Amino acid sequence: MIFPEFKWWIYMGQEPGQLVTINDELKFALLAKIDDRSASVGVVGLGYVGLPFAVEKAKAGFQVTGIDQNEVKAAQVNRGENYIRDVEDEELREVVKSGQLHAVSTFDTVSELDVLVIAVPTPLTHNLIPDLTYIESVARELATRIRPGQLISLESTTYPGTTEDVLLPMLEKSGLVANRDFFLAYSPERVDPGNRTFGTKNTNKVVGGVGPGSLEVAMHFYKAAILDVVPVSSTKTAELVKVFENTFRAVNIALVNELAMLCDRMDLDVWEALDAAFTKPFGIMPFYPGPGVGGHCIPLDPHYLEWKAKEYNFNTRFITLAGEINRKMPEFVATKAYRCLNTLGIAPSLAKVLVLGLSYKKDLDDDRESPAYDVIRNLWKEGVTVKYHDDYVPIATHPEFDLQSEPLTSDLLQDTDLVIITTSHTTVDYQFVVDHSRLVLDTRYATKNVARGKEKIIRL
């Protein structure tokens, strides 16, 4: 590929008013290495985002080094043992066996790599304040090891300004200058765990760069393994895109959750109303209620934007309200469970309840921020004896819970006063559940196609 000879002059990464020149020699050298696949790639963080990306880049012909300080994960990767369902077992084994992918648990090889992609967690504190500990820790490690000519791209979800205000100054403590000596970009991950239609390769990738040289290099890198790459004018815009996408979902889920609570008061079936509403061929998009929201994205990401907005004396009322509604749902489910038990003449303190599904999403082994945990916590407060079943989550990983999944047998169901469906795994035979249960509280519309025993089903 031939690139035009040009120079950009921009204000970036220095004292106000100081000019920085793109180093065309470094840029063209890295672009050429990306083209011929001789560029070595490091992926920091081998979780739900990092491992699928590392495998995809290895499949595209790049030599990939996965960096994860969890030595167990690194060893699993090097043995070709898959722990992420969105990665095909055979694909992981093949790229490991061929030597295209290997993992390490230290940052010692950073200087040998041409591209570094950061995909580490960005949690919230208990006060809903962004916690950038992982990003800052990685930045400190990189700052002592980076060299001229490298591309560093952050993919972790965060608030607008993180790349330029937090990551950039930490990296420039190395003495190198972004967009001149190294290239810096932000490209938000767009991973939908369990989605068998859209994966890393065929999901559009948004990219923003710290300066035009960084954007050009990052675009080139991502295009090497992803079908469609969408450039935006800055890293701040790219960061905003990510938090908006998940805020959009959080607000709409809150809307249907609030509708579910209203329908409960009005003695109407929210699922019937939604099924009918979603037959409209225009002007509407399906969203569904549930026991709450889970995973890393929906419960957390909108609050990055909510927190950042306060810096501008701006209150994000939709985001705040959506969060409040969604966080109320586990308590609402528990309250409805007590009403169900009341119809059986059983006090909560004497009741036995089976929670069906602990992962936050169907057919997935991810229980991060799962609302099922909050449902259980609310039930425990009233003295309810709680068991759960979930083949995808055999052991509860939450620090407050010492529970293991129970086999879903007729004996277990018959010995239970109430079954609460909190995750609609397709591996569960819901007709079997209804047949052998006294009463079922369905928060996920999992019993939609059940033919017998409908009188035993109470829906959210």
N, C-alpha and C positions, 0 to 999 in steps of 0.2 A: 504494500500500500504506500502511495506517495503522499506526503503531507506538504502543504504550502509553507514557504519560508515566511514566517511572520513573528513579530514580537508584540507582547501585550504589556502595557504599563498600568499598574493598578495600585491602589492603596490597600495594603494587606499585611497584617502580622507585624507591623513595626510601629514606631512612634507616629502619632498623627502627622500626616503630611509627607511622610517619607515614602519614596517610590521603591517598588520591588519589581524586578524584571524576571520573567519566566526564563529558566535555563533550557533553551531549546535542545541543547545537546543531551541533557539528561532525559528530557521528555521523549525525544525521538528514539533514544536508545531503549527506553522502557516500552514504548509502543511497538517497536520492532520485536522485542522479546515476547510480548503478548501475542503478536501475530504468529510467530513461529513456535509458540508454546514452550519456549525455553525459560519463560518467567516462572520462578518458583513462588508458590502461594502458601501463606500461613493463615490458618483460621483459628482465632483465639476464642475458645468456648465451644465445646462439642456437645451441645444440647439439642433441643428441638429445632433450632435455627442453624447452628453451626455444622452439625454432622451432615444433614442433607445437602447443605451448600458445599461442604468439602468433597462429598462423594460426586456431586454434579461437576465440580471443577476437575476432579481427577478423571472422570469419564470424558471430559472435553480435551484431555491430553496434557493437563498441567501436572507438575510435580507438586503435591500438596502435603504440607505438614500441619497436622492438627495439634494445637497447644491447649492443654487443659490441665490445671494444677491438681485435679482429681486423678491420682495415679491409677485408680481402679478403672476409670473410663478410658484413659489412655491405653492401658493394657488390654482392655476389651477390644478397642479398635484394632490394635496391632495383631490380635488373634482373629480378627474378622468376625467378632461376636457383635451382633446388632442389638441395640437397646432402644432404637427409635423406630416406631412403626411406619413412619413415612419414608423410611429407607428400605429398599428391597434387600433382603438377606444376601442374595446371590451377587447383587451389584457391589455391596460392601466387600464381600469376600474376594471378588474379582479385582477390584482396584487395590486392595491390600496385597493380594498375592502377586500382582504385577509390579508392585513397588511404587505405584502412582500415589498411594496414600499411606502415611504412617503418622503416629502420634507420639508426642513427648509431653512431659509434665513440667518442663522448665522453659524459660525464655532464652536459653543460651544460643539458639540458632537464629535469632531474629535478624542479625546483621547479614546472614546468608540469604535471606528471603527478599524477593522483589516486591511482593504485594502482601499486605497484612489486613485481614478482615476481622473486625472485632464484633463478636456476637455474644456478649455476656449479659447476665440478668441486670435489670434496673427496677428493683422493688420500690415500694413506698414504705415510709415509716408508719407507726400506728396513728400518727397525726396527719396522714395522707400527704406527706412531704416527700418529693423525689429523693431517693437514696442512690447517689452516683458512686458509691464506694467501689464497686467492681470496675467501672470505667476508669476511675482515678487510679486504682491499683495497677491496671494494665498500662495506663499512660506513663506511670512512674517507671515501670519495667522497660517500656519501649524507649523512653527518653534517654536511657543510658546505653542504648544499643543500636538505635536507628542510624542509617547512613544516607548519603545523598543518592537520589534516584529512586527511592521507594515510594509506593502508593500505600497510604493507610486509609481504610474506609471503615467507618463506624456504622453498624447495622442495628444496634440495640435501640429499642424504643425509648424516647426521651422527649423533653420539652424543647421548643424552639430556642436555639442559642447555645445548646450544649457543646456542639462541635467547635464553634468559634470562641466561645467564652470560657470553656472548661478544658476541652481536649487540646485545642491549638496552643494556648500558652504553656501547658505542661510539656508538650512535645518540643516546643521551641526552646525549652531550657537546655536541650541538647546542643544549642548553638546553631542549629540548622533553621532555615526559614521556609515556611510553607509556601508553596506555589513557585519557589525558586529552587530550593535544594531537595525538597520532597513534596509529594502531592497528597492532599488531604480532602476526603469526601465524606458525605453522609448518604447512605442508601438504605432506607428502612426495610427491615424484613417484612415479608408478606407471606407468612406461613399459616396455613389453615390445617391444623393437625387432623388427620383422618380423611382429608379430602383426596379422593382417588382420581379426581378429574384435573385439578390444578396443583401442580407441584412447583419446584424451584425453577425448572426450565421454561415452563409455559405461563408463568405468572408475570405480568408486566412489572418492570423494575424502575422505580423512581430514583433519580440520582441528582444530588446537588454537590457542587464543589467549592472549595475555598479558593476562588479565582478560576479563570478560564482554563488555565493549564491543567489544574486538578480535575476540573469537570471533563475535559477532553480525555485525559488518561483513564479516569474512572469509567466513563462511558465505554471506552474501548475495551476495558477489562471485562465489564459485565456483559457486553454484547458477545463476547467469546463463548458464553455458555447459556445465555438467556435470550429468548426469541425477540422480545420487545423491551427496549429500554427508553424510559421517558425522562428527558432532562428538565430540570427546573433551575431557576436563576441563582439559587443560593442553598447552602446547607440548612438555613433556618426555614426556608420554604419546604424543603424535603422533610424536615422534622415535623413541621406543622401538618403536612399531608398525612403522615402516619397517625398522629394523635387524633386528627379529624376523622379518619376512616373508622377508628374504633369508638370515637365519641358518637358518631352517626348511629352505630349499632346500639350503643348503650342507651341513647335517648329513645330510640324506637322500641327497644325491648322494654324500657321503663313504661312507655306508653301502653303497650299491651298488658304489662303486669298490672298497671293501674286499672285498666279496663277489666282485667280478671277479678280484681278486688271489688270493683263496682258491680260486676255481674253477680258476684257472690251475694252482695246486699240485695240485688234486684231479683234473685232467684232465676237467673238466666244462665244458659250454657255459653260461656265465652268461646268455646271451641266451635260450636255450631255457627255463631255469629262470624267468627274469623274465616271459617271455611267458605261461607257465603260471600263475605267481603272480598276474599282473594280470587273469586271468579271474575272480577272486573279486569278486563284486558289492558287497562291503562290507568295511570294516576295512582297506583298503589303498589306496595312491595310487601311480600309476606314477612312478618316477624311473629314470634310466638312467645307466650308467657311461660313461666316455669318457677321453680322453687328459689330462684335467685340467679346470679351470674357467676361464672367461674373461669378458670384459666388465667393466664398472665395478662391478657389484653383488656377485656371488657371491664373487669372490676378495677383496674389500675390505670390504664393509659389516659382516660379522660381527665384524671386528677393531675397529670403533668401539666396539661393546658390550664386547668383551673388554678393551679398554684402559680404558674407563670403570669397569668392574667393579672394577679394581684399586684405585680410589679408595676403595672400600668394603671393602677387604681380602677380596674375593670372587674365587675362581678359576672362570672359566667353562670347565669341563673339556670339555664337549661341543664348544664352539666351537673351542677350541684343538686338540682331537684331529681334528675335521673338517678344519680348515685343514691340519694336518700330512698327513693322508691325501690330500687333494686335490692338495697340492703335490708329493706323491711320484709322481703318476700319469705325468707326462712321462718321468721316469727309468724307471719300470716299462715304458712303451711302448718306450723306446729299448733296454732290456735284452731285451725280447721280440723286437725287431727284430734284435738280434745273434744270437739263437737261430734266427730265420728264416734269416738269412744263413748260419749254420752248416750248416743242412740243405742249402744249395746249395754248401757247400764254399768259401765266400768270406769272407775276413777283412774286418772292418769297414774297415780302412785301404785296402782295394782295392775297396770296394763303392760302387755308385752307387744312391742312393735318391731316389725322387720322393715328396714330401709333397703329398698331395692335399687342399687346403683350408687357408687361412691365417686366415680370419676365425674368431671364436670361436663363431659360431652359423651354422647353415645359412641360405642365401639372404639373407645380410646382408653389407654391406661394412665392418663394424666389426671391427677386429682388436685392439682394446684388450685387454691382458692375455691374449691368445690363448695357450692351452697349446701350440699348434703351434710357436711360437717356442722354447719350452723343449725341445720334442722335437728341433728342429733343433740347438739349442745342445748338447744331450747327444750327438747323433750326430757333430757336428763335433769334439767332444773326443776321439773315437776315430778321427778321420781320415776319416770317411765323406764322400764327395762328395754334396752335397744340392742338388736342384733342387725347385721347387714349382710347382704350378698352382692358380690361383684366379682366375676371371673377375671376381669381386667385389673382389679386392685385387690389382690389376695390378702394384703396386710395394710391396715390404715397407717399412713405415713405421717399423719398430723401428730405433733408432740403431745397434745392433750388426750389422745385416744389410744387405748390399748385393746384394739379389736382386730379380729381376723374374719375373713369372709366365711360365712356358713354355707354348706352345700344346700342348694335349692331343692329340697325334697318335699314330698307331700306331708311328711311328719312335721317338718319345720313350719310349713304354712298352716297346718291344722292346729299347731300349738301356739299360733300367733293371733292376737286379737285384731290387729290392723296391719296391713301392708301399705307402705308409702312408696310409690314409684317416683324416684328422684332423678333417675337416668334411664333413658329408653333404649337400652342395648337391644340390638336386633337378634342377639343370640338367645334371648329369653323367650320362652313360650308363655305368652301372657294369658292364653286360654287356660293353660295348666295352672297358672298362678290364681286366676279367678276361680277356677273349679274347686280348688282346695283351700281357699281363704274364706274367712268370715266376712271381711270387709276390705276394700281396696281404695285407697286415696291416690288417684292418678294425677300427678302434677305435670306430666309430659305428653298426655294424649296417646300414651302407648297402647291403651286398650281400645283404640278406635275401631279395630276390626274384630274384636271379641264377639262371638255369636251367642254364647250362653252366659247366664249369670249377670246380666247387665244391671239387675237390681242391687247387686253387691258392689257396684262401682260408683264412687263419688269423684267427680273431676274437679280440678282446681277452679 
